[in-house]
Amino acid sequence: MGVYRIRNTVNNKSLVGAGVELPGMLNSHKARLSFGVHENGALQKDWNELGPGAFEFEILDTLEAPQDPAYDPSEDLRVLEALWRDKLSPFDERGYNPRSAKRDQKS
């Protein structure tokens, strides 16, 4: 679990997100983009125009789950993602993240 980024290597725009199962989440993003059904319209538009070769999918940071089976990573992921969004500022002309949207673990 942790924080990921989808980066457009042509214009350096990024989408930053977080979740529990990172490889599956990144594969899901790739599939939705490939099928033309991604929920982020600006990202989908750039993908359609530039092609998949113009994008990098990377894991920025990970969290190790404690041994406690009752551990809920939601708050830790929210904080970690906020730190990366502050660092990378993937908003407006620099990215695909909306400024006012709440973090969505499915993104």
C-alpha positions as a printed NumPy array, in Angstrom:
array([[  0.   ,   0.   ,   0.   ],
       [  1.145,   3.52 ,  -0.637],
       [  1.211,   6.389,  -3.117],
       [  1.546,   6.172,  -6.896],
       [  1.954,   8.57 ,  -9.802],
       [  0.981,   8.465, -13.442],
       [  3.294,  10.903, -15.233],
       [  2.983,  12.28 , -18.721],
       [  6.581,  12.357, -19.97 ],
       [  5.776,  14.884, -22.712],
       [  4.355,  17.699, -20.563],
       [  5.369,  16.383, -17.109],
       [  1.782,  16.468, -15.796],
       [  1.031,  13.942, -13.064],
       [ -1.85 ,  12.198, -11.388],
       [ -1.074,  11.261,  -7.789],
       [ -3.163,   8.759,  -5.862],
       [ -2.994,   6.261,  -3.037],
       [ -4.378,   2.871,  -2.2  ],
       [ -3.929,  -0.484,  -0.607],
       [ -3.072,  -2.68 ,  -3.604],
       [ -0.757,  -0.57 ,  -5.769],
       [  0.074,  -2.96 ,  -8.639],
       [ -3.618,  -3.714,  -9.137],
       [ -4.527,  -0.03 ,  -9.01 ],
       [ -1.929,   0.896, -11.615],
       [ -3.09 ,  -1.951, -13.862],
       [ -6.669,  -0.735, -13.458],
       [ -5.659,   2.787, -14.512],
       [ -3.842,   1.386, -17.562],
       [ -6.851,  -0.717, -18.542],
       [ -9.344,   2.158, -18.196],
       [ -7.073,   4.444, -20.201],
       [ -6.588,   1.798, -22.894],
       [-10.349,   1.25 , -23.184],
       [-10.988,   5.   , -23.248],
       [-13.131,   5.021, -20.112],
       [-10.893,   6.67 , -17.512],
       [-12.787,   8.98 , -15.158],
       [-10.146,  11.719, -15.445],
       [-11.044,  13.442, -18.714],
       [ -7.824,  15.465, -19.057],
       [ -5.649,  12.404, -18.485],
       [ -7.735,  10.361, -20.933],
       [ -7.491,  13.114, -23.568],
       [ -3.691,  13.263, -23.294],
       [ -3.469,   9.437, -23.371],
       [ -5.58 ,   9.367, -26.543],
       [ -3.477,  12.063, -28.216],
       [  0.   ,  10.971, -27.09 ],
       [ -0.375,   7.202, -26.662],
       [  0.656,   4.895, -23.843],
       [  4.372,   5.342, -24.547],
       [  4.153,   8.907, -23.24 ],
       [  3.23 ,   7.792, -19.709],
       [  5.099,   6.354, -16.747],
       [  3.398,   4.507, -13.897],
       [  5.379,   4.529, -10.687],
       [  5.118,   3.827,  -6.994],
       [  6.332,   6.874,  -5.065],
       [  6.09 ,   5.634,  -1.491],
       [  4.892,   2.609,   0.435],
       [  3.502,   1.89 ,   3.879],
       [  4.228,  -1.261,   5.803],
       [  1.148,  -2.568,   7.557],
       [  1.636,  -3.339,  11.221],
       [  0.943,  -6.88 ,  12.418],
       [ -2.325,  -5.703,  13.981],
       [ -5.167,  -7.219,  11.888],
       [ -7.447,  -4.362,  12.98 ],
       [ -5.164,  -1.752,  11.395],
       [ -7.007,   0.628,   9.062],
       [ -4.556,   2.341,   6.692],
       [ -7.03 ,   4.996,   5.492],
       [ -5.722,   7.903,   7.555],
       [ -2.057,   6.998,   7.035],
       [ -2.624,   6.791,   3.267],
       [ -4.495,  10.1  ,   3.275],
       [ -1.589,  11.836,   5.042],
       [  1.072,  10.219,   2.856],
       [ -0.795,  11.152,  -0.318],
       [ -1.248,  14.733,   0.905],
       [  2.516,  14.984,   1.491],
       [  3.225,  13.849,  -2.084],
       [  0.59 ,  16.16 ,  -3.523],
       [  2.161,  19.05 ,  -1.623],
       [  5.607,  18.064,  -2.916],
       [  4.626,  17.509,  -6.57 ],
       [  1.695,  19.932,  -6.846],
       [ -0.099,  17.886,  -9.56 ],
       [ -2.785,  20.523, -10.106],
       [ -3.878,  22.866, -12.875],
       [ -1.185,  23.12 , -15.579],
       [  1.117,  20.788, -13.599],
       [ -1.201,  17.858, -13.266],
       [ -4.427,  15.942, -13.454],
       [ -5.493,  16.084,  -9.797],
       [ -8.34 ,  18.479,  -9.028],
       [ -7.497,  20.851,  -6.177],
       [-10.738,  20.453,  -4.262],
       [-11.417,  16.742,  -4.713],
       [-11.251,  14.436,  -1.755],
       [ -8.809,  11.58 ,  -1.978],
       [-10.37 ,   8.474,  -3.473],
       [ -8.669,   5.189,  -2.636],
       [-10.027,   3.747,  -5.876],
       [ -8.23 ,   6.313,  -8.056]])
